[in-house]
Amino acid sequence: TKKADNRPYILRGGEMYYLCRKDTKSKTYNIMKRLFLALVALVCVGAVSAQDVKLMGGQNIPVRLMTEINSKYRAQVAPYGIVDANIMDSKGENIVISRGTPVVMDIEIQRAKGVGKAGYIKINCVSTTAVDGQRINLIGTNIAQGNDRKGLAIGLGVGLGIVVCPPCFFCLCIKGENVVIPENTVLSNIVVNDNYTISAQ
């Protein structure tokens, strides 16, 4: 019987056939070649699938408020908003901002005050993020204001407090109404602030 040595071999029909170094190198080369071609194919597919598209300034961005905002409270859950729809490129073919993307907002809240001054809430939408990670600057402000009771407060204060009964000056301390913006409110008049080139998938 012939003992097997350390040379590479294959079995066919129960028989052992040794491979020469040339055959081994040839098979290794073919495997490497196939792997290289597969990698090139993947890169080409990726290059074809990713393309640069335009997002134009002035494009409307609907923003949904995910938390309630109440002008009465200084301490409340940090207001949070998201893009409420998929935003398409200038040709309407590719999504450039996905629905549900967070929106950075700057909130100004003023509580109702004396002399009938109403509370108000001012929401500035600052930016959001495109599908390729770019920051997209936004412009647009929404303002909500409670009922102003300034005329009533001054009228009572002057008519009663000063003319008839000076101690009734407290009438001037009548507050206006606070305002509430409910959760799920869709903010309007929010638009893209500039032109952008987006790498869309």
Residue pairs with C-beta under 8 A, 6 or more apart in sequence:
4 16
7 18
7 19
8 18
8 19
8 24
9 16
9 17
9 18
9 19
10 16
10 17
10 19
11 17
49 201
50 199
50 200
50 201
51 94
51 199
51 200
52 197
52 198
52 199
52 200
53 89
53 90
53 91
53 93
53 94
53 96
53 197
53 198
53 200
54 89
54 90
54 91
54 195
54 196
54 197
54 198
55 87
55 89
55 90
55 96
55 97
55 130
55 136
55 192
55 195
55 196
55 197
55 198
56 90
56 192
56 195
57 191
57 192
57 193
57 194
57 195
58 191
58 192
59 87
59 191
59 192
60 190
60 191
61 83
61 87
61 97
61 103
61 125
61 128
61 138
61 140
61 190
61 191
61 192
62 83
62 84
62 85
62 186
62 187
62 188
62 190
63 81
63 82
63 83
63 84
63 103
63 105
63 125
63 186
63 187
63 190
64 81
64 82
64 83
64 84
64 184
64 185
64 186
64 187
65 79
65 80
65 81
65 123
65 181
65 182
65 183
65 184
65 185
65 186
65 187
66 80
66 81
66 82
66 183
66 184
67 76
67 77
67 78
67 79
67 80
67 183
68 76
68 77
68 180
68 181
68 182
68 183
69 76
69 79
69 107
69 109
69 121
69 123
69 180
69 181
70 76
70 178
70 179
70 180
70 181
71 109
71 110
71 111
71 112
71 119
71 120
71 121
71 146
71 178
71 179
71 180
72 111
72 112
72 119
72 178
72 180
74 109
74 111
79 105
79 107
79 123
80 102
80 105
81 102
81 103
81 105
81 125
81 187
82 99
82 100
82 101
82 102
82 103
83 97
83 98
83 99
83 100
83 101
83 103
83 128
84 99
84 186
85 99
86 95
86 97
86 98
86 99
87 95
87 96
87 97
87 98
88 94
88 95
88 96
89 95
89 96
89 198
89 200
94 198
94 200
94 201
95 131
95 200
96 130
96 131
96 196
96 198
96 200
97 128
97 129
97 130
97 131
97 136
98 131
101 128
101 129
102 128
102 129
103 125
103 126
103 127
103 128
103 138
104 125
104 126
104 127
104 128
105 123
105 124
105 125
105 126
106 123
106 124
106 126
107 121
107 122
107 123
107 124
108 121
108 122
108 123
108 124
109 119
109 120
109 121
109 122
110 119
110 120
110 121
111 119
111 178
112 118
112 119
112 146
112 175
112 176
112 177
112 178
113 119
113 175
113 176
114 153
114 172
114 173
114 174
114 175
115 150
115 153
115 154
115 157
115 172
115 173
115 174
116 148
116 149
116 150
116 151
116 152
116 153
116 154
116 174
116 175
116 176
117 148
117 150
117 175
117 176
118 145
118 146
118 147
118 148
118 149
118 176
118 177
118 178
118 179
119 145
119 146
119 176
119 177
119 178
119 179
120 143
120 144
120 145
120 146
120 179
121 143
121 144
121 145
121 179
121 181
122 141
122 142
122 143
123 141
123 142
123 143
123 181
123 187
124 140
124 141
125 138
125 139
125 140
125 141
125 187
125 190
126 137
126 138
127 135
127 136
127 137
127 138
128 135
128 136
128 138
129 135
129 136
130 136
130 196
130 198
131 198
131 199
131 200
131 201
132 198
132 199
132 200
134 196
134 198
136 192
136 196
137 192
137 193
137 194
138 190
138 191
138 192
138 193
139 190
139 191
139 192
139 193
140 187
140 188
140 189
140 190
140 191
141 189
142 187
142 188
142 189
142 190
144 179
144 181
145 179
146 176
146 177
146 178
146 179
147 176
147 177
148 176
148 177
149 174
149 175
149 176
149 177
150 176
152 174
153 171
153 172
153 173
153 174
154 172
156 168
156 171
156 172
156 174
157 168
157 169
157 171
157 172
160 168
160 171
161 167
161 168
161 169
161 170
161 171
161 172
162 169
